[in-house]
Amino acid sequence: MTHKIMELVEKDSLKAETPEFEIGDTVDVHCKILEGQKSRTQVFSGTVIARSGSGAREMFTVRRIVAGQGVERKFPIHSPKVEKIEVKRSSFVKRAKLYYLRDRVGKAVRLKERRK
């Protein structure tokens, strides 16, 4: 009963078209940033290492290396601040979460590319 009520409430906040991407894909996330009165789009590119939740609460985690330091960021898929998600490259992985990439550095971070 409660689950059906939650679905009805969340239906308004869902995006009409959600992008198709999977764990291990390299993506560009175009995120809207507010700086005072101005807004601009900032691109965060990296590898999708996790997806969690469902419905309006669905999130995904993107990881990239900046100046030798690992940076992770979680984005809600249905947020109005996430303008678009572009898939740059698909990789073949056998896991649902790629948290093991946190311990790896350099060439060890590379994933096998999926051929289409």
C-alpha positions in Angstrom: 0.0 0.0 0.0 2.7 2.5 1.0 4.8 1.6 -2.0 2.0 2.4 -4.4 1.5 5.8 -2.8 5.2 6.6 -3.0 5.2 5.7 -6.7 2.3 8.1 -7.3 4.1 10.9 -5.5 7.4 10.3 -7.3 5.9 10.1 -10.7 5.8 13.9 -11.1 9.6 14.3 -10.4 10.8 11.6 -12.8 12.5 12.6 -16.1 10.7 11.6 -19.3 13.8 10.2 -20.9 16.5 8.6 -18.8 19.9 7.9 -20.4 21.0 4.3 -21.0 24.3 3.6 -19.3 25.7 0.8 -17.2 28.4 0.1 -14.6 31.9 0.5 -16.1 30.8 3.0 -18.7 32.9 6.2 -19.1 30.4 9.1 -19.1 30.3 12.9 -19.2 27.8 14.3 -16.7 26.7 17.8 -17.6 25.8 19.4 -14.3 24.2 22.8 -13.7 26.2 24.9 -11.2 24.8 28.1 -9.6 27.4 30.8 -8.8 25.5 33.8 -7.2 22.9 34.8 -9.8 24.6 33.1 -12.7 24.3 29.5 -13.7 26.7 27.5 -15.9 27.2 23.9 -17.0 30.1 22.0 -15.7 31.1 18.6 -17.2 32.3 15.9 -14.8 33.7 12.9 -16.8 34.7 9.6 -15.3 33.8 5.9 -14.9 30.5 4.8 -13.4 31.4 2.6 -10.4 28.0 2.2 -8.8 24.2 2.6 -9.2 21.8 2.5 -6.3 18.2 3.1 -5.5 15.1 3.1 -7.7 12.5 5.6 -8.9 13.1 9.2 -8.1 15.8 8.2 -5.6 18.1 6.5 -8.1 21.7 7.6 -7.9 24.9 6.8 -9.6 28.6 7.3 -8.6 31.2 8.6 -11.1 35.0 8.3 -10.3 37.9 10.0 -12.0 41.5 10.8 -11.2 42.5 14.4 -10.9 46.2 15.3 -10.3 46.9 11.8 -9.0 44.0 11.9 -6.5 40.8 9.9 -6.9 37.6 12.0 -7.0 34.1 10.5 -6.7 30.8 12.2 -7.1 27.3 10.9 -6.6 24.5 12.2 -8.9 20.8 11.7 -8.8 19.6 10.5 -12.2 16.3 12.4 -12.1 17.7 15.7 -10.7 17.0 18.9 -12.7 20.6 19.9 -12.0 21.8 17.0 -14.2 21.2 18.3 -17.7 22.5 15.3 -19.7 24.6 12.2 -19.4 26.7 11.2 -22.5 28.2 7.8 -22.7 31.7 8.1 -24.2 32.9 4.5 -23.8 31.4 1.2 -22.7 33.5 -1.4 -20.7 33.0 -5.0 -20.0 32.8 -5.7 -16.2 31.6 -8.7 -14.2 30.5 -6.8 -11.1 27.7 -4.6 -10.0 29.9 -2.3 -8.0 33.5 -1.4 -9.0 34.7 -0.2 -5.6 37.9 -2.2 -6.2 39.0 0.6 -8.6 39.6 2.8 -5.5 42.8 0.8 -4.6 44.2 0.9 -8.1 46.5 3.5 -9.7 47.6 4.1 -13.3 47.2 1.5 -15.9 45.5 -0.9 -13.4 42.4 1.3 -13.5 41.8 0.5 -17.2 38.8 -1.6 -18.0 38.2 -3.9 -21.0 36.3 -2.1 -23.8 33.0 -3.6 -24.9 32.7 -4.1 -28.6 29.3 -3.4 -30.1 
